[in-house]
Amino acid sequence: MIYSHSMERAARFFPEQPALYVTQDHRLTFRELHNRVISLAAALTRRGFNAGDRLALLLPNGPEYLEWVYACSRLGVIVVPINTRLSVVEIDRVLADASPRGLVRHSSLPAPTVRVSCELVIDREEPLDGPTDTPPAAYYDPEAILALMYTSGTTGRPKGVMLTHTNVLSSVHNFNYWMRYREGAVYLHAAPIFHIADFPAMFAAPVFGGCQVALPRFTPATFCEVVEKHQVNNTVLVPTMINLLTQFAEARHRDLSSLEVLAYGGSPMAPELIRRTRDLLPNVKLVQVYGLSETGYLTGLQDQEHTDGRLMSCGRPGSGIEVQVADESGKEVQAGQRGELVARGANVMRGYWNDPEDTAAAFRNGFFRTGDVGYHDAGGYFYLLDRLKDMIVTGGENVYSGEVEAVIFDHLAVREVAVFGIPDPQWGELVAASVVLKPGMNVTAEALIGHCRERLANYKVPRHLEFSETDLPKNGSGKVLKRLLRERFWVGAKRAVG
């Protein structure tokens, strides 16, 4: 369904307008891009793909990524975007859970050991697309699953977030409430496309006849080069990227004046970083967005709302989204009172793939439970304070403490372990671990970190690891009190959650 309302719409209303840069110097029109997608969809049909089948993508940002997703959306095939920073073990788990019919990958990324019936290495094999006499019909079912966005579970088991065509189209409309799309604007995919922060943008740009360009890997230098060369107007970054950009001296000598809106989210953005961003990009409108893989965008803080009194806020919900703060029983609390943020709307996921138990636990009274603790003020602005799910956000990537704990606990010398986030000016948070060894056992911090590196994506590996001579602090039911472990690191920190 979403293809009809995005790419197909653009091919009908903006056929000769630029749609996508396939190289730095060559771009396709919407008519040309639409024809390429139809050809690719036909090739998938010839390979036996039908609506409901899954196609996994393990690719860096690039025009091919967009074309494959478009082809899947046209056919009703479910796309499975895989985080390119995962280890082989983690990729295998995703593939085992999603059971895709095919995998499209790039040779520069880890090759999984799980086999699928159809695998294409796009930089080493001939493309699948080719001429077709009978283009496949557009699939139209608003409630069909468009994508499985995998998020690590607290036990280390991956969970596939089922996002329908309606879910993602709702995110497109919701983001327009804050970002204000402009016809013919140029959007830059600088953040990873596999992230929910960027994924909906590929459907938003065509709706408004916007051209897209994708950055395979972010560096301040390449970002500045692409913005200047292609006169980029809109993009989404995580604060880590923005921090690097403001520290890049050459940025002041590049023409970044085409930038109109810079959206950010995924981790805290300190007031000092906001000041440096405004100093570098004085005419850019800043938009902070808060959301999750399960919900897409939930709240936004618009440029004019970036005032001293509200920099700690993640903003207000857009139209079509309801966010409340609920107590432990699920009852809504008053302004200023703390509780769990819960949400409902057309943007909220259908559930977790093959996981009815976790799906049922994620909803209460018709609302999705975000696991984030916070409050809202009398003006309806929401503020985040802590996480029920012990999730760490480092450089825009989500790390679940339970997943890292399971890996460390697997070491023969470890008796107890607790993983938590500690503040870091560059990455927002760093993964930290407190470990208690078994009596008579010895292991170095370096050895434990090496143990983690063999089993986890690099961003999940602890950057701070300490040993405790006593048992970890626990409550009456035996649960480790991580609050006591991380308190000393957060003293003086202005904001713990973004």
N, C-alpha and C positions, 0 to 999 in steps of 0.2 A: 504493500500500500504506500509506504513512504516514498518509494521511487517515483510513483505517479505524481506526488505532490511536491517533489523537489527537482530531480534531474529531468524528468520528462516534461515537467512544467517549464523549466528553463529552456529546453530544446524547442518548445513550442513558442514561447514569448521572446526569448533572447537568442535565437539560433546562431547569429553571427557574432555575438559578443564573446570576448575571451573567457574561457572557463577554467583551464588548468594548464600550468606550466609543466611540460613533460621533460624539458631540459631547461637550462638557464636562459636559453635564447629562443626557445620554440614553445609556443602555447597552442592549445586546441580551442576551437570554438565549442559552444554547447552542442551544436549539431554534430561536429566531429566526435566529441566525447561520447555523446549519446549513441552514435553508431558503433564506436569501439566497445561500449558496454554491451550493446545488443549482440555483437559478435562474440564477446567473451561469455555471455550468458548462454548463447547457442552452443559454444564449445563445452560448457559444463553439462548441458543437456545431453550432448552426444556421449559424454563420459558417464551418463547414468544418474546425474544429480536430479533430485526431485524436491519439491517443497517439503520442508521439515528435516531434510538431510543437513549435516553440519560440515562446514569447511573451515578449518583452522588456518589462521594467518600468523606466521612468525616472520615478520618483515620490519625493516626500519621504515621510518616515515618516507614517503615517496609517492609519486603519481600512481604507481602500480597498486599501492595499498588502497587508494580511493577507488580505482577501477574495479578491483576484486570485490570490495564491499558493495559497490553499486550493482554489480552483476548478481551478487547473492540476493540483494534486496529486490531486484527485478524478478527473480525466480521464486522467492519464498524460501531460499536456502538460508539456514541459520549460520551466521558468521561467528567464528570464535577467535577474537583477537587475543594473542598471547603476549604477555609482557616480555619484551626482548631482554630484560635483565635477569630472567630466571635461570637457574641452573638446569642441567639436563634432567636431573632427578625431578625437579619441580615441573618442568615441561611435560615429562612423561606422565605425571599425576594428572595434569590437566587433560591430556589426550586420552588417558584411560577413563576419565570421568565423562568427558564429552562424547567419546566414541565417534569422532568425525569420519565421514566417508573419505575426506581428502585433507591434504596439508600443502599449503603454499609457503615456501620458506626461502630465505636468502642464505647463501653459503657462508657468509661472514658471521652467522649466528649459530649457537650450539645445535648440533644435529641430535634430535631425540632418538631413543632406542625403540620406542613404541612404534610399530609399523601400522600404516593405514593403507587402504586399497589403492589410493591415488595420491602420489606425492610429486610435487613440482618444485625444483630449485630454479627460481626465475632467472638467475644470472648465469646459469650454466646449461639450460635447456631451451629448446625452441618454444615460443609462446603457444598457448593453446588456441588462441583466437584465430579465426579464419572466416572467409566469406560464407554467408548463409542465405539460402533462398527463402526460408521460412523462419522469421524471427520468433522466438518464444513469446507467448502472451505474457503480459504483465500480471504478476500475482497480486491480488488485492484482498487482504484480510487484515483489518486494523488490529485484531487481537492475536495475530500470529507472532511467534517469537522472531525478532530480527537478529538479536545477538545474545551470546552468552559471554558476559563480562566476568572473568574469574577474579575472585578476591580470596586471599588466604584465610582459612578458618582458624579459630583459636586453638584447634587441636592439631593444626598442620595439614588438615585435609582441605583441598581446594573446594570452593563453593562457586558454582556457576550461577550468576545473577541473570535471570531470564528477563530481558528487556524486549517488550513488544514494539511493533511499528508505532503504535499509539504512544507508548512511553517516550520514545525518542523524539517523535514529532512534537509531543508536549514540551520536551526540553528545548526544542528549537524555538517554539513560541515563548516559553518562559524566559529564555535568555534574551530574547528580543526586548522584553520588558525592561531589562537593565542596560543592554549593550546598544540597542537601537541600530539595527542593520540599515545599511544604505545601499540602494541599487547601484550596481557596478563597482562596489568597493572590492579591495584586494585583501583576502584573508591569508595569514601565514600560519601553517601548522608547525609551530616551534616546539610545543609540548608533545609528548608521545600520543599518537593517534589512538593507541590502545587504552588510554585513560578516558574515563567518562567526562573529564573536563574538556577534552578536545573532540572526542568522537562525534557528538551531535553537529559540530560545525561543518562537517562535510555535507550534511543535508541542509543546513541553514544557508550556506553561501549560494547554492543554485536557486533557492527560492527567490532570492533578491537579485539574481543575475550577477552574482559576485564571482570574481576570479580567485582561484586558490593556488598557493605555492606551498610546497612541503620542504621542511628542513630535515635532512636525514639525521643530523646530530647537532645539538645546540652547542655553540661556543659564542662568546660575545662578538668575536670577529666575523664569523659567518652570519650571525644574526644581523649585524649592522650592514654587511655587504648586501644581503638579500633585501632588507628593508629599503635600502637606498636604490638598488638596481630595479626593483619591481614596484617601488612606491607603495609599499604595504600600508594599509589603513588600520586593520584590526588584527589582534592576536591574543592568545591566552598563554600566560607564563606562570610558573610557580615562583615563589619568592626567592628561592635559591638562584634561579636564572636571573632574576632582576638584580639581586645582590651582585652577581658576577658582572652584569652589564654596567652597573653604576661604578664598579671599580676598574672598568676597562678604560684606560686613559684615552685610547684612540677614538672611543665613541663620541667624544666632543668634537672630533674633526670629521665626522661622517654626517651626511644629510639624512636625519631621521624625522624631518618635518612632516612627512606624509602620514605618520602615525596619528591616529585620531582617538582610538580607544584601546586601552591595555587592561585586560581582565586578568585577575590573579586569584589563586586559591590553592588549597592543598596543604598549606602549613602557615604558621604565623608570619605576619609582616610587621616588623617593629616600626614604631613611629619614626625613628631615625632613618630607616630605609625608605619610608614613604617620602620623607623630606628630600633625601638624595635623588629619588626617582623624579620628583617634581622639579628639582634643580636641573637634572639632565634633560627631562622631557616636559618643559613648562606648559606646553599646549595640549598635552595628552590628557584625556579623561580616564581616571582610574575607576575600575569597578571590581570590588571584591565579591567573590561568589563562594558560597558554602554548599556542599552537597555530598552525596555518597554514590557509589556504584549502583546501589539499590534504588536510588531516587532521582538521580540526575541533580540538577540545580534546585536548591530549596530556598535560599535567601541570597540577597545581594545588597551590598552597600554601594550606592551610587557616588559619583565623583563629588557632587555638592554636599554629600553626607559625610565626607572624610574630614570631619571637624575634630578638634581636640577632645571634645566630650564623647565622641562616638568611634574613635579609632579602635577601641577594644571590641566593637560590635561587629557581628558578621552580617548585619543588615536586617531587612524585612522580607517576608515572602512575596513572590510575585503573584499576579492574578492567576487563579486556578490552582494555587497551592495553599493548603492549610497546615500551619505548624503550631503545635501547642507544647506547653510544658506540663508534664504529668507527674503525679506522685507515684509511690510504689504500687498503689492499687489501680493506677491507670486514670485517676481522676485529675482533671485539669486544675492547676493551681493558679493563684493570682499573680499579677505583675510583681516582680521583685523576689518571688519565692523560687527556690531552686528545685529542679526535678529533671526528668529525662525528656529530651526533645523527641516528639513524635510527629509524624506527618502523614497526610493523605492527599491524593490528587491523581490525575491521569498519568502523571510522571512516575508514579511508584511501581516498582517491579511486580511481575506476576508471582514470583517466588524463586526458590533455589532449585536448580536442575537436579532431578532425581533425589530430592531431599525434602520430603513432606514434613518431617519432624522439625527441622530448622526453620522451614517456611512458617509452620504454625507458631513457633516460638517467636518469630520476628514480628508478628502482628498481634495487636490487642485492641479490642473495641473498634476495629476497622482502621486503626492507625498503624503505620510502620514504626517500629521502635528503633531509633537511630543509635542508641547506646551512648549518646553524648549527653552530658549533664550541663545544664545552664539555666538561664532565666531570660525573661524579656522585661523591658521597662514599660512605662505607661504609654510610650509612643509606638509600641509594637516592635522595637528593635531588639534582636536577640543577641545574647552574649554566651559564649561557651566557656566552661570552667574546667571540665575534666571528662574522662571517658569511662563509661561502665565496662567497655570491652577491652580495656588496657591496650588500645592500639597506639602505636608510635607513628608519627608522621615525620619522615626524614627526607628532605629534599623533594617533597611532593609525593613520595612513595609511602604507602601504608605498610606497616610492619606489625603483625600481631605477636604479642609477647609469648603466647602459648606455643606458637610454632617454633620460635627460637629456643624456648625452654626445652621443648621436646628433643631438639638436636643436642643441646648441651647435656641434658640428663642422660642421653644415650651413651655418654662417655663412662667407662668403667670406674673412673676415680670419683665421679660426682655423686654426692648424696642428696643435695638440695640445690635448687637454682631459682632465682627470680630475675626476670628481665623487665626493664622499664625504660622510659625515655628521660633523657636529661637535656637541658637547653644547650643550644649551640647557635652562635650568631650567624653562621653561614648556612647551615642545613636545617635550622629550625629546631630539630631534635636529633639526638644521637642515640643509638641503641646501647644500653648499659646492662651489665649482668652482675649479680652478686651470687657467689658460689660457695657452697659448703662441701668440703671433700669428705670422703669416707675415712674412717680411722685408719691410720697407717699408709694411706695412699698419698702420692705426691704427683703433681702435674703443674706445669707452668702456665701462665696466662697465654703466652705465645702458642703453646701446644693446643690449648682449648680453642683459641681463635682459629688456628689452622684446621682443627676438627670441624669448625663451623664453615669455613671457606670451602671445604670439600662437599658440603651438603646444602648450602644456602646461596641465594643470590648475594652479591657483594654488599648491597645496601642493607641487608638484614644482619650482617655479621657485626657483633658487638665492637664498638670503638673504645669502650671503657669496660674493663673486667676486673673485679676485685674479689678477694677471698675473705670469707668471714670465719672467725675462729669459734663463733657461737652459732646456735641455730638461728634461722631467719625468724623475724618477729611474726607472730601469728595471732589471730583472734580466737575467740572461744571455740569456734567450729574447726579450727586448724588451718584456716586459709591464711596465706602469707599476706601481711599488711604492707603492700608495696608503697603505700603512701609514706610510711615511715622511712623506707629506703631511699625514696627520691626527694623527700622534703628538703634535705640540706643542699641539694643541687639547684633547687628552684627558688631558694631564698633570694629575693631581689629581682627575680625574673618578672617582667611586666605582664606576660601573657603565656599561659601554659598550653593552650589549645588554639588551633586556627581552623 
